Each structure stands twice: as structure tokens, then as C-alpha cells.
């Protein structure tokens, strides 16, 4: 079982990856990257967002159990 601190650190890493990918998608849209590559980037961004949401839920549960 992961510790609260390790979950929070993982959340920071995923959030930063999502932020960087979001900027890349925006830049690629402006420079008209081909649709297939752009679609793959958007899918990866969506998967990161899903992972972030799940991790946030795990952190909330862990925080509640520690009180």
C-alpha cells in the first residue's frame, strides 16, 4: 500500500506531465500537426487526466482514514 506522501508525489509528477502535454497539444494545433499525431497526444492527455482523478480520489480516502 502506498503512503500518502508517495501518492502526493506521484500526483505532482502526473500533473506536471499533463501540463507539459497540454502545452504541446496547443503548440501542435497552432502548427497544424497531422491529425493522427494530435489525436494520440490528446488521448494521452485524457488518460493522464483520468489517472490524476483516480489518484486524487485515493489521496482523499487515505486522508480520511488517517484522521
C-alpha positions as CSV (number, residue, x, y, z in Angstrom):
1,X,0.0,0.0,0.0
2,X,1.3,3.4,-0.9
3,X,1.9,6.1,1.6
4,X,0.1,9.4,1.5
5,X,3.3,11.2,0.7
6,X,4.2,8.9,-2.2
7,X,0.7,9.3,-3.6
8,X,1.0,13.1,-3.4
9,X,4.4,13.0,-5.1
10,X,3.1,10.8,-7.9
11,X,0.2,13.3,-8.3
12,X,2.7,16.1,-8.7
13,X,4.6,14.2,-11.4
14,X,1.4,13.3,-13.3
15,X,0.1,16.9,-13.0
16,X,3.3,18.3,-14.4
17,X,3.3,15.7,-17.3
18,X,-0.3,16.8,-18.1
19,X,0.7,20.5,-18.0
20,X,3.6,19.9,-20.4
21,X,1.5,17.7,-22.7
22,X,-1.3,20.3,-22.7
23,X,1.2,23.0,-23.9
24,X,2.5,20.6,-26.6
25,X,-1.0,19.9,-27.9
26,X,-1.8,23.6,-28.0
27,X,1.5,24.3,-29.9
28,X,0.9,21.4,-32.2
29,X,-2.6,22.7,-33.0
30,X,-1.1,26.1,-33.9
31,X,1.5,24.5,-36.2
32,X,-1.0,22.1,-37.8
33,X,0.5,18.8,-36.7
34,X,-1.1,15.9,-38.6
35,X,-4.4,14.7,-37.2
36,X,-3.2,11.2,-36.2
37,X,-0.3,12.5,-34.0
38,X,-2.5,15.2,-32.5
39,X,-5.2,12.6,-31.7
40,X,-2.6,10.4,-30.0
41,X,-1.4,13.4,-27.9
42,X,-5.0,14.3,-26.9
43,X,-5.7,10.6,-25.9
44,X,-2.6,10.5,-23.8
45,X,-3.6,13.8,-22.1
46,X,-7.0,12.4,-21.4
47,X,-5.5,9.2,-19.9
48,X,-3.3,11.4,-17.7
49,X,-6.4,13.3,-16.6
50,X,-8.1,10.1,-15.7
51,X,-5.1,8.9,-13.7
52,X,-4.9,12.2,-11.9
53,X,-8.6,12.0,-10.9
54,X,-8.2,8.4,-9.6
55,X,-5.1,9.4,-7.7
56,X,-6.9,12.4,-6.2
57,X,-9.6,10.1,-5.0
58,X,-7.1,7.7,-3.4
59,X,-5.5,10.6,-1.6
60,X,-8.8,11.8,-0.3
61,X,-9.6,8.4,1.0
62,X,-6.2,8.0,2.6
63,X,-6.5,11.4,4.3
64,X,-9.9,10.5,5.7
65,X,-8.6,7.2,7.0
66,X,-5.7,8.9,8.7
67,X,-8.0,11.3,10.7
